[in-house]
Amino acid sequence: MEFTLVQLEPMLRPWDLKIVLDREAAQPAYLQIVHALMEGIKAGRLAPGGALPGTRELGRELGVNRKTVQQAYEELLAQGWLTSEAKRGTFVSAALPLVDISPPPQAGEDVPGFDLGGAAPALDWISHPPGTLVFDDGAPDTRLFPAALVARAWRRALLHGAHHNQLGYGDPRGTPRLREAVAAMLNADRGLNVTAANICITRGSQMGLWLAARLLAPEGEAVAFERLSYPPAREAFRAMGAEILAVALDEHGLVPESLEAACQARRIRAVYVTPHHQFPTTVTMPPERRIKLLALSEQYGFVIIEDDYDHEFHFSHRPVLPLASAQNWQRLLYIGSLSKLLAPSLRLGYLVGAERAISRAGKEIMTLDRQGDSVTEIAVAELMEEGVVKSHARRMLRIYEARRDTLAQALRQQLGPRISLNIPQGGLALWVEFQPGLNFASPGLAAKKVALTPGQIFSTDGSAVQGARLGYGSLNDAELGEAVNRMAAGVPA
């Protein structure tokens, strides 16, 4: 790698440019000169009004063509860093302020005035080495995504939008067509009684959770979660300043008596639940507890936030109707997603609630990202109207049920008495409990190139968790079998 270092000696005028050119860099030489001169001005080495060497002279010293220097000067003249006077030369703009020379911060040092406010959410994203088989928390298999059908619908939506001048800004709550399609689906399949005015399209269910936290959790309010729950939901409310309370959880889900005791002790603003398939344990809340939860909401005035993240995937019988099908919209927000059914990268979810709550959600979105992808929304609405989405859901239901059984059988064969599990009625994951002393967070798993999410991250109150949620949707039968083999080999007996 060849470098040229230039520090022009004082002649008629003193110059100390300290320009370094990297001959092998992808960045053009003229831009390297531009950035070097800008840094010299910002650092105070080149004072406002100071003269610069001529293009021929600087080019000779740098070993570049005069036109290269001329191009750099022209760029800085256009940006206002330099000025040019006929027959006199090129100068640093006199309009630039004087800058005190101070050493820049070293790598890793905090920059003064750039303090980050608040605490960072307790969420991390993890990348795995190539070849790692990952038990996620319940993601779909995007290899089964109906890409050709979606692509055709997307192309039609794009062309129609361009032809009719409909690719500009629109309703922050989502395109009316998709909101109407979602309302029709919720009314027909889930027993709700809503219109498009009750629907806000979001960029996935996590944005719906963020909006719910924004609407319901001002600083200091208490929000109740089950002892084991969905970490991104907890962190969304914690980020708004809410106090997170843990209530008891058993083999049937949330324990109403524990919630009632918490309500008697202090005012609770909202309760977050996943009654269809409790996250992470997958159990379905029985009818008597649903009725009790609704009654407690009326008695103590808290809002229920129902996250129905995988409603479509229920294997043993028709899916249980959501709480939202029997509750007054003034006391419930319902959150769903199309990501599990189609693909997470489409970023499509929805928040359902009273009109005034949805109207407020639209105003919040105006400050966040203005609106979603209207072309994708219209394309998916078309597929919903034509029955393509429902047909795809039926096909996925059979595949995911078979994968559930494959994983359960492999776990019992390979790990036997070291674990216990119940076959869930639906969803895309199994909840597996380990015998005491068994450590599935051991380095042995990484060495075998298999990864899972330890159950500890689901703990709302920090209590110990001897279990894990093993997603099976994104792995085919062969991958599931191999992943369990690696688990068994990676954990000491």
C-alpha positions in Angstrom: 0.0 0.0 0.0 1.6 3.3 -1.1 1.0 6.6 0.8 2.1 10.1 0.0 2.6 12.5 3.0 2.9 16.2 2.2 3.7 18.9 4.6 4.5 22.0 2.5 7.3 24.1 3.9 6.8 27.8 4.3 7.5 29.7 1.2 5.9 33.0 0.5 2.9 31.8 2.6 2.9 29.2 5.5 1.0 26.0 4.7 0.7 23.0 7.0 -1.8 20.8 5.2 -0.7 17.4 6.3 -2.5 15.6 3.4 -2.2 11.8 3.2 -3.3 10.0 0.0 -3.9 6.3 -0.1 -3.2 5.2 -3.6 -5.1 1.9 -3.1 -8.2 3.3 -1.5 -11.6 3.0 -3.3 -12.3 6.7 -2.6 -11.1 9.0 -5.4 -8.0 11.1 -4.8 -9.9 14.3 -5.1 -12.3 13.4 -2.4 -9.4 12.4 -0.1 -8.0 15.9 -0.7 -11.5 17.4 0.0 -11.8 15.6 3.4 -8.2 16.4 4.4 -8.7 20.1 3.8 -12.0 20.1 5.6 -10.4 18.4 8.6 -7.6 21.0 8.5 -10.1 23.8 8.6 -12.2 22.2 11.4 -9.1 21.6 13.4 -7.9 25.2 13.1 -4.7 24.4 11.1 -6.1 26.4 8.2 -7.5 29.7 9.5 -10.5 31.6 7.9 -9.2 33.8 5.2 -5.9 31.9 4.8 -4.4 31.3 1.4 -4.0 27.8 -0.1 -1.4 26.7 -2.6 -2.2 26.8 -6.3 -3.5 23.7 -8.0 -0.3 23.1 -10.0 1.9 23.4 -6.9 -0.2 21.2 -4.7 -0.6 18.6 -7.4 3.1 18.4 -7.9 3.7 18.0 -4.1 1.0 15.3 -3.9 2.1 13.5 -7.1 -1.3 13.9 -8.7 -2.6 15.7 -11.8 -3.4 19.4 -11.4 -7.0 18.6 -12.5 -7.4 16.4 -9.5 -6.6 19.3 -7.1 -8.7 21.6 -9.2 -11.7 19.2 -8.8 -11.2 19.1 -5.0 -11.0 22.9 -4.9 -14.2 23.2 -7.0 -16.1 20.9 -4.6 -15.0 22.9 -1.6 -15.9 26.2 -3.3 -19.4 24.8 -4.1 -19.8 23.8 -0.4 -18.7 27.2 0.9 -15.5 26.0 2.6 -13.3 28.0 0.2 -13.4 31.2 -1.8 -11.6 32.2 -5.0 -10.4 35.6 -6.1 -9.2 36.3 -9.7 -5.4 36.8 -10.0 -5.0 36.3 -6.2 -5.7 32.6 -5.6 -7.8 30.3 -3.4 -8.6 31.0 0.2 -10.3 29.4 3.2 -13.6 31.2 3.5 -13.4 34.2 5.8 -17.0 33.5 6.8 -16.1 30.3 8.7 -15.8 30.7 12.4 -12.5 30.4 14.3 -12.1 26.9 15.8 -10.1 26.2 19.0 -7.5 23.4 18.3 -8.1 20.6 20.7 -7.1 16.9 20.5 -9.9 14.7 19.2 -11.3 12.1 21.6 -9.5 8.7 21.5 -11.3 5.6 20.3 -13.8 4.5 22.9 -13.9 7.8 24.8 -17.2 9.5 25.3 -17.8 12.6 23.2 -18.7 15.6 25.4 -22.3 16.6 25.0 -23.3 13.2 23.6 -24.6 11.5 26.7 -27.2 8.8 25.9 -30.3 9.3 27.9 -32.0 6.6 30.0 -31.1 3.0 30.2 -30.7 0.8 27.1 -33.5 -1.8 26.6 -32.4 -5.2 27.9 -32.5 -6.7 24.4 -29.7 -8.0 22.3 -29.5 -9.5 18.8 -27.2 -12.5 18.3 -25.5 -13.7 15.1 -24.5 -17.3 14.8 -21.6 -18.9 12.9 -22.5 -20.4 9.5 -23.9 -23.9 9.8 -25.5 -23.3 13.2 -28.9 -24.8 13.7 -31.0 -22.3 15.7 -34.0 -23.0 17.9 -35.5 -19.5 17.7 -38.5 -18.4 19.8 -41.0 -19.4 17.2 -40.3 -17.9 13.8 -41.8 -19.3 10.5 -40.0 -21.0 7.8 -39.5 -18.4 5.1 -38.6 -21.0 2.6 -42.3 -21.8 2.5 -43.3 -18.2 1.8 -45.5 -17.9 -1.3 -43.0 -15.6 -3.0 -44.3 -15.8 -6.5 -47.9 -15.0 -5.5 -46.8 -12.1 -3.3 -44.5 -10.8 -6.0 -47.2 -10.7 -8.6 -49.6 -8.9 -6.3 -46.9 -6.5 -5.3 -46.1 -5.7 -8.9 -49.8 -5.0 -9.7 -50.0 -2.8 -6.6 -46.9 -0.8 -7.6 -48.0 -0.3 -11.2 -51.5 0.7 -10.2 -50.2 3.1 -7.5 -47.8 4.7 -9.9 -50.4 5.1 -12.7 -52.9 6.7 -10.3 -50.5 8.9 -8.3 -51.0 6.8 -5.2 -47.4 6.3 -4.1 -47.2 9.4 -1.9 -48.1 10.0 1.7 -51.3 8.5 3.1 -53.0 7.5 6.3 -50.5 6.8 9.0 -52.9 4.1 10.3 -52.4 2.1 7.1 -54.0 1.9 3.7 -57.8 1.7 4.0 -57.9 -1.5 1.9 -55.7 -3.5 4.2 -57.4 -2.2 7.3 -60.8 -3.3 5.8 -59.3 -6.7 4.9 -57.9 -7.2 8.5 -61.3 -6.1 10.0 -63.1 -8.6 7.8 -60.7 -11.4 8.8 -61.0 -10.6 12.5 -64.8 -10.5 12.4 -65.2 -13.7 10.4 -62.4 -15.9 12.0 -62.0 -14.5 15.5 -65.4 -13.3 16.5 -64.5 -9.6 16.8 -66.9 -6.8 15.8 -64.7 -4.1 14.3 -64.4 -1.8 11.3 -61.4 -0.3 9.6 -61.7 2.6 12.1 -60.6 0.2 14.8 -57.5 -1.0 13.0 -54.0 0.5 12.8 -51.5 -1.3 10.6 -48.1 -1.5 12.2 -44.6 -2.6 11.1 -44.9 -5.9 12.9 -46.4 -6.7 16.3 -43.5 -5.1 18.1 -44.5 -1.7 16.8 -48.0 -2.5 18.1 -46.6 -3.2 21.5 -44.6 0.1 21.4 -47.7 2.0 20.5 -49.7 0.3 23.3 -46.9 1.3 25.8 -46.9 4.8 24.4 -50.7 5.1 24.9 -51.0 3.4 28.3 -47.8 3.7 30.2 -46.8 7.2 31.3 -44.0 7.6 33.7 -44.6 5.7 37.0 -47.6 3.7 35.9 -47.6 0.0 36.9 -48.1 -2.7 34.2 -48.5 -6.3 35.1 -46.8 -9.2 33.2 -46.8 -12.9 33.9 -43.8 -14.3 35.7 -42.5 -15.6 32.4 -43.3 -13.3 29.5 -42.2 -11.8 26.2 -39.1 -9.7 26.8 -39.6 -7.1 24.0 -43.0 -6.4 25.3 -41.7 -5.8 28.8 -38.9 -3.6 27.5 -41.3 -1.5 25.4 -43.3 -0.6 28.6 -40.2 -0.2 30.7 -38.7 2.2 28.1 -41.8 4.4 28.6 -41.1 4.6 32.3 -43.6 2.0 33.5 -43.1 -0.1 36.6 -43.1 -3.8 35.7 -45.0 -6.1 38.1 -44.7 -9.9 38.0 -47.8 -12.0 38.6 -47.9 -15.8 39.1 -48.0 -18.3 36.3 -48.9 -21.9 36.4 -49.7 -24.8 34.0 -52.9 -23.0 32.9 -51.3 -19.5 32.4 -51.9 -16.4 34.4 -53.1 -16.9 37.9 -56.1 -14.5 38.5 -55.8 -14.6 42.3 -52.2 -13.3 42.0 -53.3 -10.5 39.7 -56.2 -9.6 42.0 -53.8 -9.3 45.0 -51.6 -7.0 43.0 -54.6 -4.8 42.1 -55.5 -4.6 45.7 -52.0 -3.5 46.7 -51.8 -0.7 44.1 -53.3 0.8 41.0 -52.4 -1.2 37.8 -52.7 0.6 34.5 -52.5 -2.4 32.2 -52.0 -6.1 32.0 -50.1 -7.8 29.2 -51.2 -11.4 28.3 -50.8 -13.9 25.6 -53.9 -16.2 26.4 -54.1 -18.1 23.1 -50.5 -19.6 23.5 -48.9 -18.2 26.6 -45.4 -16.9 25.8 -43.1 -18.6 26.4 -44.8 -21.7 27.9 -47.4 -22.2 25.0 -50.3 -23.1 27.3 -53.9 -21.9 26.4 -55.7 -20.0 29.1 -58.9 -21.9 30.1 -62.4 -20.2 29.8 -62.9 -19.7 33.6 -59.6 -17.7 33.8 -60.5 -15.7 30.8 -63.8 -14.7 32.4 -62.1 -13.9 35.6 -59.5 -11.7 33.9 -62.3 -9.7 32.1 -64.1 -9.3 35.3 -61.0 -8.0 37.1 -60.5 -5.5 34.3 -63.9 -4.1 34.9 -63.5 -4.1 38.7 -60.1 -2.5 38.9 -60.1 -0.4 35.7 -57.0 -1.8 34.0 -56.6 -2.2 30.3 -55.9 -5.7 28.9 -53.3 -5.8 26.2 -53.9 -9.1 24.3 -51.0 -10.2 22.1 -52.4 -12.9 19.8 -49.1 -13.4 18.0 -49.8 -16.8 16.3 -53.6 -17.2 16.3 -53.6 -19.1 13.0 -51.6 -22.0 14.3 -53.8 -24.1 16.5 -53.8 -27.9 15.7 -56.2 -29.8 17.9 -59.4 -27.9 17.2 -60.7 -24.5 16.1 -58.6 -21.7 17.7 -60.0 -20.3 20.9 -61.7 -16.9 20.4 -59.6 -14.0 21.6 -60.6 -12.0 24.7 -61.2 -9.2 22.3 -64.2 -11.0 21.0 -66.1 -10.6 24.3 -64.7 -7.4 25.7 -65.6 -3.7 25.5 -63.0 -1.9 23.3 -62.6 0.8 25.9 -60.7 -1.6 28.1 -58.7 -3.7 25.6 -56.0 -3.4 23.0 -55.6 -6.4 20.7 -52.3 -6.9 18.8 -51.8 -9.4 16.0 -49.3 -10.0 13.2 -49.1 -11.3 9.6 -45.4 -11.9 10.0 -45.7 -15.4 11.4 -48.1 -16.4 8.7 -46.2 -14.8 5.7 -42.7 -13.6 6.5 -41.2 -11.3 9.2 -39.5 -9.2 6.6 -42.8 -8.0 5.3 -43.2 -6.1 8.6 -47.0 -6.3 8.9 -48.9 -6.3 12.1 -52.0 -4.6 13.5 -53.2 -2.8 16.6 -57.0 -3.1 17.3 -58.9 -0.9 19.7 -61.5 1.8 20.3 -61.6 4.5 17.6 -60.1 7.2 19.8 -57.2 4.9 20.7 -56.5 4.1 17.1 -56.7 7.8 16.2 -54.2 8.6 18.8 -52.0 5.7 17.6 -52.0 7.3 14.1 -50.8 10.6 15.6 -47.9 8.8 17.4 -46.9 7.1 14.1 -46.7 10.5 12.5 -43.8 11.3 14.9 -42.2 7.9 14.4 -42.0 6.9 10.8 -45.0 8.6 9.2 -46.5 5.5 7.5 -45.8 2.0 6.3 -45.2 0.5 2.9 -48.5 1.1 1.1 -47.5 -1.1 -1.9 -46.9 -4.1 0.3 -50.1 -3.3 2.3 -52.2 -3.2 -0.9 -50.6 -6.4 -2.2 -51.3 -8.3 1.0 -54.9 -7.0 1.1 -55.5 -8.4 -2.4 -54.2 -11.8 -1.3 -56.4 -11.7 1.7 -59.5 -10.8 -0.4 -58.8 -13.6 -2.8 -58.4 -16.2 -0.1 -54.7 -16.8 -0.9 -53.6 -16.0 2.7 -56.2 -18.3 4.2 -55.2 -21.1 1.9 -51.5 -20.6 2.7 -52.4 -20.7 6.5 -54.2 -24.1 6.0 -51.1 -25.5 4.3 -48.7 -24.2 6.9 -50.9 -25.6 9.7 -50.3 -29.2 8.5 -46.6 -28.7 8.0 -46.0 -27.0 11.4 -48.1 -29.6 13.3 -45.9 -32.4 11.8 -42.8 -30.5 12.8 -44.0 -30.1 16.3 -44.4 -33.9 16.5 -41.0 -34.5 15.0 -39.3 -32.3 17.5 -41.2 -33.7 20.5 -40.3 -37.3 19.4 -36.6 -36.5 18.9 -36.4 -34.7 22.3 -37.9 -37.7 24.1 -35.7 -40.2 22.3 -32.4 -38.3 22.7 -32.8 -36.5 26.1 -35.4 -38.8 27.7 -35.6 -38.3 31.5 -33.4 -35.3 31.5 -36.3 -33.1 30.3 -40.0 -32.8 30.5 -42.4 -31.3 28.0 -46.1 -31.1 27.2 -47.2 -31.1 23.6 -48.8 -27.7 22.9 -52.1 -27.4 21.1 -50.6 -24.9 18.7 -48.0 -22.3 18.0 -44.5 -22.6 16.6 -42.5 -23.6 19.7 -42.2 -26.1 22.5 -41.6 -25.2 26.1 -39.0 -27.7 27.6 -38.1 -27.9 31.3 -34.8 -29.4 32.3 -33.8 -31.5 35.2 -31.9 -29.6 38.0 -28.2 -29.3 37.1 -28.7 -29.6 33.4 -27.2 -26.6 31.7 -28.3 -25.9 28.2 -26.4 -22.6 28.2 -23.1 -24.5 28.3 -20.3 -23.8 25.8 -20.8 -27.3 24.5 -23.8 -26.3 22.5 -21.9 -23.6 20.7 -19.1 -26.0 19.9 -21.7 -28.4 18.4 -23.2 -25.5 16.3 -26.6 -25.5 17.8 -28.2 -22.5 19.6 -31.2 -22.0 21.8 -32.6 -19.1 23.9 -32.2 -19.8 27.6 -35.4 -19.5 29.5 -33.9 -17.1 32.0 -34.5 -14.1 29.6 -38.2 -14.6 29.9 -38.2 -14.1 33.6 -40.1 -11.0 34.6 -38.9 -10.9 38.2 -35.4 -12.3 37.7 -36.2 -15.7 39.3 -34.4 -18.7 38.1 -35.8 -20.6 35.1 -34.8 -24.2 34.3 -36.2 -24.4 30.8 -36.1 -23.1 27.2 -38.5 -22.3 24.4 -37.6 -24.3 21.3 -39.0 -23.0 18.1 -39.6 -25.6 15.4 -41.3 -23.7 12.7 -38.1 -22.5 10.9 -36.4 -25.9 10.8 -37.5 -28.8 8.6 -37.7 -32.4 9.8 -34.1 -33.3 9.0 -32.8 -30.1 10.6 -34.9 -30.7 13.7 -33.5 -34.2 14.1 -29.9 -33.0 13.6 -30.4 -30.1 16.0 -31.6 -32.4 18.8 -28.6 -34.8 18.2 -26.3 -31.8 18.6 -28.1 -30.8 21.8 -27.7 -34.2 23.3 -24.0 -34.3 22.4 -23.3 -30.8 23.6 -24.8 -31.1 27.1 -23.1 -33.3 29.8 -25.2 -36.3 30.9 
